[in-house]
Amino acid sequence: MHNQLLHVGQVYVISRFKVCNAKTQYKSVDWQYMIEITWHTVVNVARNPPSTFPKFIYNLTAFSQIPALLGDRRNLVDIIGIITQVTEPEWTHHSSQPNPTFTRNIFLKDINELELRVTLWGQRAVQFNIDEIYNEAEAKPIVILFLGGLIKNYQNDCYYSGNLATHWYFNPDIPEAEIFYNNRQNHRIEVKRTGVPLQNLIPPQILQHLETKTLEELQQMDPYDFPDQGFKCTVTITHLMPDVSWWFPSCRMCNKSCRPDTNGYRCYECTATNFEYKFKLSFIAVDNTAEAEMICLGELGRRIVGKTVQQVM
Protein backbone atom coordinates (compact mmCIF):
# COMPACT_ATOMS: atom_id res chain seq x y z
CA MET A 1 0.00 0.00 0.00
CA HIS A 2 2.51 2.66 1.18
CA ASN A 3 5.61 0.41 0.93
CA GLN A 4 6.80 2.01 -2.32
CA LEU A 5 6.66 5.51 -0.82
CA LEU A 6 8.26 4.98 2.60
CA HIS A 7 12.06 4.93 2.70
CA VAL A 8 14.54 4.85 5.56
CA GLY A 9 16.08 8.26 6.26
CA GLN A 10 13.20 10.26 4.79
CA VAL A 11 10.86 12.56 6.78
CA TYR A 12 7.11 12.34 6.19
CA VAL A 13 3.88 14.06 7.16
CA ILE A 14 1.33 11.34 7.99
CA SER A 15 -2.39 11.85 8.60
CA ARG A 16 -5.59 9.80 8.85
CA PHE A 17 -3.99 6.93 10.72
CA LYS A 18 -5.20 4.79 13.60
CA VAL A 19 -3.70 4.83 17.10
CA CYS A 20 -3.67 1.32 18.59
CA ASN A 21 -2.25 -0.43 21.61
CA ALA A 22 1.33 -1.42 20.94
CA LYS A 23 2.31 -5.01 20.35
CA THR A 24 3.31 -7.00 23.40
CA GLN A 25 6.43 -8.36 21.68
CA TYR A 26 9.18 -7.27 19.29
CA LYS A 27 8.61 -3.55 19.79
CA SER A 28 11.16 -1.28 18.14
CA VAL A 29 10.03 1.59 20.39
CA ASP A 30 9.20 1.00 24.05
CA TRP A 31 5.84 2.76 24.15
CA GLN A 32 2.27 1.76 24.93
CA TYR A 33 0.76 2.91 21.62
CA MET A 34 1.56 2.51 17.94
CA ILE A 35 0.35 3.94 14.62
CA GLU A 36 -1.56 1.71 12.22
CA ILE A 37 -1.49 2.74 8.56
CA THR A 38 -4.68 1.95 6.63
CA TRP A 39 -6.02 2.46 3.10
CA HIS A 40 -7.22 5.92 4.19
CA THR A 41 -3.86 7.05 5.56
CA VAL A 42 -2.24 9.96 3.72
CA VAL A 43 1.57 9.97 3.52
CA ASN A 44 3.50 12.91 2.06
CA VAL A 45 7.21 13.66 1.97
CA ALA A 46 7.94 16.57 4.32
CA ARG A 47 9.12 19.76 2.62
CA ASN A 48 12.04 21.50 4.33
CA PRO A 49 11.94 19.43 7.54
CA PRO A 50 13.80 20.96 10.50
CA SER A 51 17.51 20.18 10.60
CA THR A 52 17.12 19.09 14.23
CA PHE A 53 14.90 16.17 13.21
CA PRO A 54 16.67 13.04 14.55
CA LYS A 55 18.15 10.61 12.05
CA PHE A 56 18.12 7.73 14.51
CA ILE A 57 15.72 6.62 17.24
CA TYR A 58 17.45 4.27 19.65
CA ASN A 59 17.69 3.10 23.23
CA LEU A 60 21.18 1.69 23.69
CA THR A 61 21.84 -1.31 25.90
CA ALA A 62 25.26 -1.66 27.52
CA PHE A 63 27.13 -4.90 26.85
CA SER A 64 27.19 -5.59 30.59
CA GLN A 65 23.36 -5.63 30.61
CA ILE A 66 23.00 -8.04 27.67
CA PRO A 67 22.67 -11.29 29.72
CA ALA A 68 19.70 -9.85 31.62
CA LEU A 69 17.77 -9.50 28.34
CA LEU A 70 18.21 -13.12 27.29
CA GLY A 71 14.85 -14.49 26.17
CA ASP A 72 13.12 -11.11 26.57
CA ARG A 73 11.05 -10.53 23.42
CA ARG A 74 9.16 -7.44 24.53
CA ASN A 75 11.50 -4.89 22.95
CA LEU A 76 14.05 -5.04 20.17
CA VAL A 77 17.56 -4.20 21.39
CA ASP A 78 19.94 -1.47 20.18
CA ILE A 79 23.72 -1.58 20.72
CA ILE A 80 26.88 0.28 19.71
CA GLY A 81 30.51 -0.87 19.58
CA ILE A 82 33.75 -1.10 17.60
CA ILE A 83 34.15 -3.90 15.05
CA THR A 84 37.06 -6.24 15.80
CA GLN A 85 36.24 -9.27 13.63
CA VAL A 86 33.98 -10.14 10.70
CA THR A 87 33.39 -13.64 9.38
CA GLU A 88 32.25 -14.48 5.87
CA PRO A 89 28.69 -15.81 5.43
CA GLU A 90 28.28 -19.53 5.93
CA TRP A 91 25.43 -21.99 5.54
CA THR A 92 23.70 -22.95 8.79
CA HIS A 93 21.07 -25.62 9.33
CA HIS A 94 18.32 -24.58 11.76
CA SER A 95 16.13 -27.17 13.45
CA SER A 96 12.92 -25.24 12.73
CA GLN A 97 13.62 -24.73 9.00
CA PRO A 98 13.74 -27.38 6.25
CA ASN A 99 16.54 -25.65 4.33
CA PRO A 100 19.80 -24.03 5.51
CA THR A 101 20.24 -20.27 5.71
CA PHE A 102 23.18 -17.86 5.70
CA THR A 103 24.71 -16.60 8.95
CA ARG A 104 27.53 -14.13 9.51
CA ASN A 105 29.24 -13.24 12.80
CA ILE A 106 30.52 -9.77 13.68
CA PHE A 107 32.46 -9.28 16.91
CA LEU A 108 32.28 -5.95 18.74
CA LYS A 109 33.95 -4.35 21.74
CA ASP A 110 32.53 -1.58 23.86
CA ILE A 111 34.40 1.28 25.50
CA ASN A 112 35.20 -1.02 28.47
CA GLU A 113 36.68 -3.76 26.23
CA LEU A 114 33.69 -6.08 26.79
CA GLU A 115 33.09 -8.25 23.72
CA LEU A 116 29.79 -9.21 22.10
CA ARG A 117 29.03 -11.43 19.11
CA VAL A 118 26.46 -10.28 16.58
CA THR A 119 24.95 -12.95 14.31
CA LEU A 120 23.12 -11.85 11.18
CA TRP A 121 20.72 -14.27 9.48
CA GLY A 122 19.55 -14.77 5.90
CA GLN A 123 19.85 -11.86 3.49
CA ARG A 124 21.06 -9.55 6.26
CA ALA A 125 24.16 -11.76 6.55
CA VAL A 126 24.83 -11.37 2.82
CA GLN A 127 24.14 -7.62 2.76
CA PHE A 128 26.61 -6.74 5.53
CA ASN A 129 29.82 -5.35 4.01
CA ILE A 130 32.70 -3.25 5.36
CA ASP A 131 34.74 -3.15 2.13
CA GLU A 132 33.82 0.46 1.36
CA ILE A 133 34.48 1.75 4.85
CA TYR A 134 37.52 -0.23 6.01
CA ASN A 135 41.02 0.35 4.69
CA GLU A 136 43.39 -2.38 5.87
CA ALA A 137 46.43 -0.14 5.53
CA GLU A 138 44.97 2.59 7.76
CA ALA A 139 42.98 0.29 10.09
CA LYS A 140 40.85 3.14 11.42
CA PRO A 141 38.30 2.10 14.08
CA ILE A 142 34.82 1.32 12.75
CA VAL A 143 32.05 2.26 15.16
CA ILE A 144 28.77 0.55 14.33
CA LEU A 145 25.23 1.14 15.59
CA PHE A 146 22.94 -1.92 15.46
CA LEU A 147 19.19 -1.36 15.82
CA GLY A 148 16.39 -3.91 16.17
CA GLY A 149 17.95 -7.17 17.34
CA LEU A 150 17.22 -9.75 20.03
CA ILE A 151 19.43 -11.38 22.66
CA LYS A 152 19.69 -15.13 22.25
CA ASN A 153 21.77 -17.96 23.64
CA TYR A 154 23.78 -20.77 22.10
CA GLN A 155 25.77 -23.17 24.28
CA ASN A 156 25.69 -20.76 27.23
CA ASP A 157 26.96 -17.88 25.07
CA CYS A 158 24.76 -14.78 24.83
CA TYR A 159 24.77 -13.11 21.44
CA TYR A 160 22.94 -10.37 19.54
CA SER A 161 20.75 -11.85 16.80
CA GLY A 162 19.88 -9.75 13.75
CA ASN A 163 17.27 -10.50 11.09
CA LEU A 164 15.11 -8.55 8.63
CA ALA A 165 14.13 -6.01 11.30
CA THR A 166 17.78 -5.24 12.11
CA HIS A 167 19.59 -2.23 10.65
CA TRP A 168 23.13 -0.98 11.11
CA TYR A 169 24.95 2.32 10.61
CA PHE A 170 28.73 2.76 10.32
CA ASN A 171 30.36 5.61 12.25
CA PRO A 172 27.05 7.29 13.13
CA ASP A 173 26.94 10.96 14.08
CA ILE A 174 25.50 10.53 17.57
CA PRO A 175 26.80 11.52 21.03
CA GLU A 176 27.33 7.90 22.12
CA ALA A 177 29.64 7.32 19.15
CA GLU A 178 31.71 10.42 19.96
CA ILE A 179 32.99 8.65 23.07
CA PHE A 180 34.56 5.99 20.84
CA TYR A 181 35.92 8.56 18.37
CA ASN A 182 37.62 10.56 21.11
CA ASN A 183 38.95 7.49 22.90
CA ARG A 184 40.22 5.61 19.84
CA GLN A 185 40.99 8.39 17.34
CA ASN A 186 44.76 7.72 17.26
CA HIS A 187 44.50 3.94 17.54
CA ARG A 188 44.85 1.30 14.85
CA ILE A 189 42.17 -1.35 15.22
CA GLU A 190 42.61 -4.08 12.66
CA VAL A 191 39.49 -6.00 11.73
CA LYS A 192 40.18 -9.71 11.59
CA ARG A 193 38.41 -11.30 8.61
CA THR A 194 37.85 -15.06 8.54
CA GLY A 195 35.94 -17.65 6.57
CA VAL A 196 35.47 -18.65 2.94
CA PRO A 197 34.44 -15.85 0.54
CA LEU A 198 30.81 -16.08 -0.51
CA GLN A 199 31.64 -16.81 -4.17
CA ASN A 200 33.72 -19.82 -3.10
CA LEU A 201 31.15 -21.38 -0.77
CA ILE A 202 30.11 -24.93 -1.58
CA PRO A 203 26.30 -25.12 -2.06
CA PRO A 204 24.64 -26.77 0.95
CA GLN A 205 22.98 -30.14 0.91
CA ILE A 206 19.22 -29.63 0.81
CA LEU A 207 17.45 -31.83 3.31
CA GLN A 208 15.28 -34.51 1.75
CA HIS A 209 11.54 -34.52 2.29
CA LEU A 210 10.65 -36.43 5.44
CA GLU A 211 9.19 -39.89 5.07
CA THR A 212 5.58 -40.12 6.28
CA LYS A 213 4.70 -42.61 8.99
CA THR A 214 1.52 -43.43 10.90
CA LEU A 215 1.36 -43.41 14.68
CA GLU A 216 1.12 -47.18 14.70
CA GLU A 217 4.26 -47.50 12.58
CA LEU A 218 6.15 -45.09 14.85
CA GLN A 219 5.11 -46.95 17.98
CA GLN A 220 6.31 -50.25 16.56
CA MET A 221 9.75 -48.88 15.66
CA ASP A 222 12.85 -49.25 17.80
CA PRO A 223 13.75 -45.68 18.95
CA TYR A 224 17.40 -46.40 18.09
CA ASP A 225 16.39 -46.92 14.46
CA PHE A 226 14.99 -43.40 14.06
CA PRO A 227 16.94 -41.37 11.47
CA ASP A 228 18.45 -38.03 12.49
CA GLN A 229 15.95 -36.09 10.35
CA GLY A 230 12.99 -37.93 11.92
CA PHE A 231 9.67 -38.70 10.24
CA LYS A 232 6.50 -36.80 9.35
CA CYS A 233 3.25 -37.82 11.06
CA THR A 234 -0.09 -36.00 10.85
CA VAL A 235 -2.25 -36.28 13.96
CA THR A 236 -5.25 -34.65 15.61
CA ILE A 237 -5.07 -33.42 19.20
CA THR A 238 -8.15 -34.78 21.00
CA HIS A 239 -7.62 -33.43 24.52
CA LEU A 240 -5.05 -32.13 26.99
CA MET A 241 -3.86 -34.34 29.81
CA PRO A 242 -5.74 -33.45 33.01
CA ASP A 243 -3.97 -32.41 36.22
CA VAL A 244 -0.67 -31.82 34.40
CA SER A 245 1.11 -28.45 34.47
CA TRP A 246 1.09 -26.78 31.03
CA TRP A 247 4.11 -24.54 31.72
CA PHE A 248 7.53 -24.73 33.33
CA PRO A 249 10.26 -22.25 34.35
CA SER A 250 13.05 -22.53 31.76
CA CYS A 251 16.62 -21.33 32.23
CA ARG A 252 17.47 -18.59 29.76
CA MET A 253 21.09 -19.69 29.64
CA CYS A 254 20.82 -23.45 28.95
CA ASN A 255 17.05 -23.95 28.44
CA LYS A 256 16.88 -26.60 31.17
CA SER A 257 14.04 -26.73 33.67
CA CYS A 258 14.49 -24.64 36.82
CA ARG A 259 13.54 -25.66 40.33
CA PRO A 260 12.06 -23.54 43.14
CA ASP A 261 14.64 -21.56 45.07
CA THR A 262 14.51 -19.17 48.00
CA ASN A 263 14.33 -16.15 45.66
CA GLY A 264 12.31 -17.68 42.81
CA TYR A 265 13.76 -20.38 40.56
CA ARG A 266 17.29 -21.68 39.98
CA CYS A 267 18.75 -23.86 37.24
CA TYR A 268 20.56 -26.82 38.80
CA GLU A 269 22.36 -27.45 35.51
CA CYS A 270 24.21 -24.11 35.26
CA THR A 271 23.08 -22.45 38.58
CA ALA A 272 21.61 -19.42 36.73
CA THR A 273 18.56 -17.66 38.21
CA ASN A 274 17.52 -15.91 35.00
CA PHE A 275 14.45 -17.78 33.72
CA GLU A 276 11.30 -17.46 31.63
CA TYR A 277 8.06 -19.40 31.55
CA LYS A 278 7.67 -21.79 28.61
CA PHE A 279 4.96 -24.15 27.45
CA LYS A 280 4.89 -27.83 28.37
CA LEU A 281 1.80 -29.15 26.62
CA SER A 282 0.86 -32.75 27.40
CA PHE A 283 -1.92 -34.08 25.18
CA ILE A 284 -3.43 -37.10 23.48
CA ALA A 285 -3.08 -37.23 19.70
CA VAL A 286 -4.64 -39.69 17.25
CA ASP A 287 -4.64 -40.63 13.59
CA ASN A 288 -6.62 -43.41 11.91
CA THR A 289 -4.21 -46.08 13.18
CA ALA A 290 -3.41 -45.41 16.83
CA GLU A 291 -3.43 -43.06 19.83
CA ALA A 292 -0.41 -41.59 21.66
CA GLU A 293 0.47 -39.24 24.50
CA MET A 294 2.72 -36.39 23.35
CA ILE A 295 4.54 -33.44 24.90
CA CYS A 296 5.39 -30.17 23.13
CA LEU A 297 7.85 -27.79 24.77
CA GLY A 298 8.79 -24.15 24.36
CA GLU A 299 8.45 -22.58 20.93
CA LEU A 300 6.48 -25.47 19.44
CA GLY A 301 3.94 -25.11 22.23
CA ARG A 302 3.69 -21.36 21.60
CA ARG A 303 3.02 -21.97 17.90
CA ILE A 304 0.21 -24.41 18.76
CA VAL A 305 -1.44 -22.06 21.26
CA GLY A 306 -0.76 -18.87 19.30
CA LYS A 307 0.18 -16.90 22.43
CA THR A 308 3.03 -16.73 24.91
CA VAL A 309 2.78 -18.28 28.37
CA GLN A 310 2.69 -14.79 29.90
CA GLN A 311 -0.28 -13.82 27.72
CA VAL A 312 -2.21 -16.96 28.69
CA MET A 313 -1.42 -16.43 32.38
C-alpha positions as CSV (number, residue, x, y, z in Angstrom):
1,M,0.0,0.0,0.0
2,H,2.5,2.7,1.2
3,N,5.6,0.4,0.9
4,Q,6.8,2.0,-2.3
5,L,6.7,5.5,-0.8
6,L,8.3,5.0,2.6
7,H,12.1,4.9,2.7
8,V,14.5,4.8,5.6
9,G,16.1,8.3,6.3
10,Q,13.2,10.3,4.8
11,V,10.9,12.6,6.8
12,Y,7.1,12.3,6.2
13,V,3.9,14.1,7.2
14,I,1.3,11.3,8.0
15,S,-2.4,11.8,8.6
16,R,-5.6,9.8,8.9
17,F,-4.0,6.9,10.7
18,K,-5.2,4.8,13.6
19,V,-3.7,4.8,17.1
20,C,-3.7,1.3,18.6
21,N,-2.3,-0.4,21.6
22,A,1.3,-1.4,20.9
23,K,2.3,-5.0,20.3
24,T,3.3,-7.0,23.4
25,Q,6.4,-8.4,21.7
26,Y,9.2,-7.3,19.3
27,K,8.6,-3.5,19.8
28,S,11.2,-1.3,18.1
29,V,10.0,1.6,20.4
30,D,9.2,1.0,24.0
31,W,5.8,2.8,24.1
32,Q,2.3,1.8,24.9
33,Y,0.8,2.9,21.6
34,M,1.6,2.5,17.9
35,I,0.4,3.9,14.6
36,E,-1.6,1.7,12.2
37,I,-1.5,2.7,8.6
38,T,-4.7,1.9,6.6
39,W,-6.0,2.5,3.1
40,H,-7.2,5.9,4.2
41,T,-3.9,7.1,5.6
42,V,-2.2,10.0,3.7
43,V,1.6,10.0,3.5
44,N,3.5,12.9,2.1
45,V,7.2,13.7,2.0
46,A,7.9,16.6,4.3
47,R,9.1,19.8,2.6
48,N,12.0,21.5,4.3
49,P,11.9,19.4,7.5
50,P,13.8,21.0,10.5
51,S,17.5,20.2,10.6
52,T,17.1,19.1,14.2
53,F,14.9,16.2,13.2
54,P,16.7,13.0,14.6
55,K,18.2,10.6,12.1
56,F,18.1,7.7,14.5
57,I,15.7,6.6,17.2
58,Y,17.4,4.3,19.6
59,N,17.7,3.1,23.2
60,L,21.2,1.7,23.7
61,T,21.8,-1.3,25.9
62,A,25.3,-1.7,27.5
63,F,27.1,-4.9,26.8
64,S,27.2,-5.6,30.6
65,Q,23.4,-5.6,30.6
66,I,23.0,-8.0,27.7
67,P,22.7,-11.3,29.7
68,A,19.7,-9.8,31.6
69,L,17.8,-9.5,28.3
70,L,18.2,-13.1,27.3
71,G,14.8,-14.5,26.2
72,D,13.1,-11.1,26.6
73,R,11.0,-10.5,23.4
74,R,9.2,-7.4,24.5
75,N,11.5,-4.9,22.9
76,L,14.0,-5.0,20.2
77,V,17.6,-4.2,21.4
78,D,19.9,-1.5,20.2
79,I,23.7,-1.6,20.7
80,I,26.9,0.3,19.7
81,G,30.5,-0.9,19.6
82,I,33.7,-1.1,17.6
83,I,34.2,-3.9,15.1
84,T,37.1,-6.2,15.8
85,Q,36.2,-9.3,13.6
86,V,34.0,-10.1,10.7
87,T,33.4,-13.6,9.4
88,E,32.2,-14.5,5.9
89,P,28.7,-15.8,5.4
90,E,28.3,-19.5,5.9
91,W,25.4,-22.0,5.5
92,T,23.7,-22.9,8.8
93,H,21.1,-25.6,9.3
94,H,18.3,-24.6,11.8
95,S,16.1,-27.2,13.4
96,S,12.9,-25.2,12.7
97,Q,13.6,-24.7,9.0
98,P,13.7,-27.4,6.2
99,N,16.5,-25.7,4.3
100,P,19.8,-24.0,5.5
101,T,20.2,-20.3,5.7
102,F,23.2,-17.9,5.7
103,T,24.7,-16.6,8.9
104,R,27.5,-14.1,9.5
105,N,29.2,-13.2,12.8
106,I,30.5,-9.8,13.7
107,F,32.5,-9.3,16.9
108,L,32.3,-6.0,18.7
109,K,34.0,-4.3,21.7
110,D,32.5,-1.6,23.9
111,I,34.4,1.3,25.5
112,N,35.2,-1.0,28.5
113,E,36.7,-3.8,26.2
114,L,33.7,-6.1,26.8
115,E,33.1,-8.3,23.7
116,L,29.8,-9.2,22.1
117,R,29.0,-11.4,19.1
118,V,26.5,-10.3,16.6
119,T,25.0,-13.0,14.3
120,L,23.1,-11.8,11.2
121,W,20.7,-14.3,9.5
122,G,19.6,-14.8,5.9
123,Q,19.8,-11.9,3.5
124,R,21.1,-9.6,6.3
125,A,24.2,-11.8,6.6
126,V,24.8,-11.4,2.8
127,Q,24.1,-7.6,2.8
128,F,26.6,-6.7,5.5
129,N,29.8,-5.4,4.0
130,I,32.7,-3.3,5.4
131,D,34.7,-3.1,2.1
132,E,33.8,0.5,1.4
133,I,34.5,1.7,4.9
134,Y,37.5,-0.2,6.0
135,N,41.0,0.4,4.7
136,E,43.4,-2.4,5.9
137,A,46.4,-0.1,5.5
138,E,45.0,2.6,7.8
139,A,43.0,0.3,10.1
140,K,40.9,3.1,11.4
141,P,38.3,2.1,14.1
142,I,34.8,1.3,12.8
143,V,32.1,2.3,15.2
144,I,28.8,0.5,14.3
145,L,25.2,1.1,15.6
146,F,22.9,-1.9,15.5
147,L,19.2,-1.4,15.8
148,G,16.4,-3.9,16.2
149,G,18.0,-7.2,17.3
150,L,17.2,-9.8,20.0
151,I,19.4,-11.4,22.7
152,K,19.7,-15.1,22.2
153,N,21.8,-18.0,23.6
154,Y,23.8,-20.8,22.1
155,Q,25.8,-23.2,24.3
156,N,25.7,-20.8,27.2
157,D,27.0,-17.9,25.1
158,C,24.8,-14.8,24.8
159,Y,24.8,-13.1,21.4
160,Y,22.9,-10.4,19.5
161,S,20.8,-11.8,16.8
162,G,19.9,-9.8,13.8
163,N,17.3,-10.5,11.1
164,L,15.1,-8.6,8.6
165,A,14.1,-6.0,11.3
166,T,17.8,-5.2,12.1
167,H,19.6,-2.2,10.6
168,W,23.1,-1.0,11.1
169,Y,25.0,2.3,10.6
170,F,28.7,2.8,10.3
171,N,30.4,5.6,12.2
172,P,27.0,7.3,13.1
173,D,26.9,11.0,14.1
174,I,25.5,10.5,17.6
175,P,26.8,11.5,21.0
176,E,27.3,7.9,22.1
177,A,29.6,7.3,19.2
178,E,31.7,10.4,20.0
179,I,33.0,8.6,23.1
180,F,34.6,6.0,20.8
181,Y,35.9,8.6,18.4
182,N,37.6,10.6,21.1
183,N,39.0,7.5,22.9
184,R,40.2,5.6,19.8
185,Q,41.0,8.4,17.3
186,N,44.8,7.7,17.3
187,H,44.5,3.9,17.5
188,R,44.9,1.3,14.8
189,I,42.2,-1.4,15.2
190,E,42.6,-4.1,12.7
191,V,39.5,-6.0,11.7
192,K,40.2,-9.7,11.6
193,R,38.4,-11.3,8.6
194,T,37.9,-15.1,8.5
195,G,35.9,-17.7,6.6
196,V,35.5,-18.7,2.9
197,P,34.4,-15.8,0.5
198,L,30.8,-16.1,-0.5
199,Q,31.6,-16.8,-4.2
200,N,33.7,-19.8,-3.1
201,L,31.1,-21.4,-0.8
202,I,30.1,-24.9,-1.6
203,P,26.3,-25.1,-2.1
204,P,24.6,-26.8,1.0
205,Q,23.0,-30.1,0.9
206,I,19.2,-29.6,0.8
207,L,17.4,-31.8,3.3
208,Q,15.3,-34.5,1.7
209,H,11.5,-34.5,2.3
210,L,10.6,-36.4,5.4
211,E,9.2,-39.9,5.1
212,T,5.6,-40.1,6.3
213,K,4.7,-42.6,9.0
214,T,1.5,-43.4,10.9
215,L,1.4,-43.4,14.7
216,E,1.1,-47.2,14.7
217,E,4.3,-47.5,12.6
218,L,6.2,-45.1,14.8
219,Q,5.1,-46.9,18.0
220,Q,6.3,-50.2,16.6
221,M,9.8,-48.9,15.7
222,D,12.9,-49.3,17.8
223,P,13.8,-45.7,18.9
224,Y,17.4,-46.4,18.1
225,D,16.4,-46.9,14.5
226,F,15.0,-43.4,14.1
227,P,16.9,-41.4,11.5
228,D,18.5,-38.0,12.5
229,Q,15.9,-36.1,10.3
230,G,13.0,-37.9,11.9
231,F,9.7,-38.7,10.2
232,K,6.5,-36.8,9.4
233,C,3.3,-37.8,11.1
234,T,-0.1,-36.0,10.8
235,V,-2.3,-36.3,14.0
236,T,-5.3,-34.7,15.6
237,I,-5.1,-33.4,19.2
238,T,-8.1,-34.8,21.0
239,H,-7.6,-33.4,24.5
240,L,-5.0,-32.1,27.0
241,M,-3.9,-34.3,29.8
242,P,-5.7,-33.5,33.0
243,D,-4.0,-32.4,36.2
244,V,-0.7,-31.8,34.4
245,S,1.1,-28.4,34.5
246,W,1.1,-26.8,31.0
247,W,4.1,-24.5,31.7
248,F,7.5,-24.7,33.3
249,P,10.3,-22.2,34.4
250,S,13.0,-22.5,31.8
251,C,16.6,-21.3,32.2
252,R,17.5,-18.6,29.8
253,M,21.1,-19.7,29.6
254,C,20.8,-23.4,28.9
255,N,17.0,-24.0,28.4
256,K,16.9,-26.6,31.2
257,S,14.0,-26.7,33.7
258,C,14.5,-24.6,36.8
259,R,13.5,-25.7,40.3
260,P,12.1,-23.5,43.1
261,D,14.6,-21.6,45.1
262,T,14.5,-19.2,48.0
263,N,14.3,-16.2,45.7
264,G,12.3,-17.7,42.8
265,Y,13.8,-20.4,40.6
266,R,17.3,-21.7,40.0
267,C,18.7,-23.9,37.2
268,Y,20.6,-26.8,38.8
269,E,22.4,-27.5,35.5
270,C,24.2,-24.1,35.3
271,T,23.1,-22.4,38.6
272,A,21.6,-19.4,36.7
273,T,18.6,-17.7,38.2
274,N,17.5,-15.9,35.0
275,F,14.5,-17.8,33.7
276,E,11.3,-17.5,31.6
277,Y,8.1,-19.4,31.5
278,K,7.7,-21.8,28.6
279,F,5.0,-24.2,27.4
280,K,4.9,-27.8,28.4
281,L,1.8,-29.2,26.6
282,S,0.9,-32.8,27.4
283,F,-1.9,-34.1,25.2
284,I,-3.4,-37.1,23.5
285,A,-3.1,-37.2,19.7
286,V,-4.6,-39.7,17.2
287,D,-4.6,-40.6,13.6
288,N,-6.6,-43.4,11.9
289,T,-4.2,-46.1,13.2
290,A,-3.4,-45.4,16.8
291,E,-3.4,-43.1,19.8
292,A,-0.4,-41.6,21.7
293,E,0.5,-39.2,24.5
294,M,2.7,-36.4,23.3
295,I,4.5,-33.4,24.9
296,C,5.4,-30.2,23.1
297,L,7.8,-27.8,24.8
298,G,8.8,-24.2,24.4
299,E,8.5,-22.6,20.9
300,L,6.5,-25.5,19.4
301,G,3.9,-25.1,22.2
302,R,3.7,-21.4,21.6
303,R,3.0,-22.0,17.9
304,I,0.2,-24.4,18.8
305,V,-1.4,-22.1,21.3
306,G,-0.8,-18.9,19.3
307,K,0.2,-16.9,22.4
308,T,3.0,-16.7,24.9
309,V,2.8,-18.3,28.4
310,Q,2.7,-14.8,29.9
311,Q,-0.3,-13.8,27.7
312,V,-2.2,-17.0,28.7
313,M,-1.4,-16.4,32.4
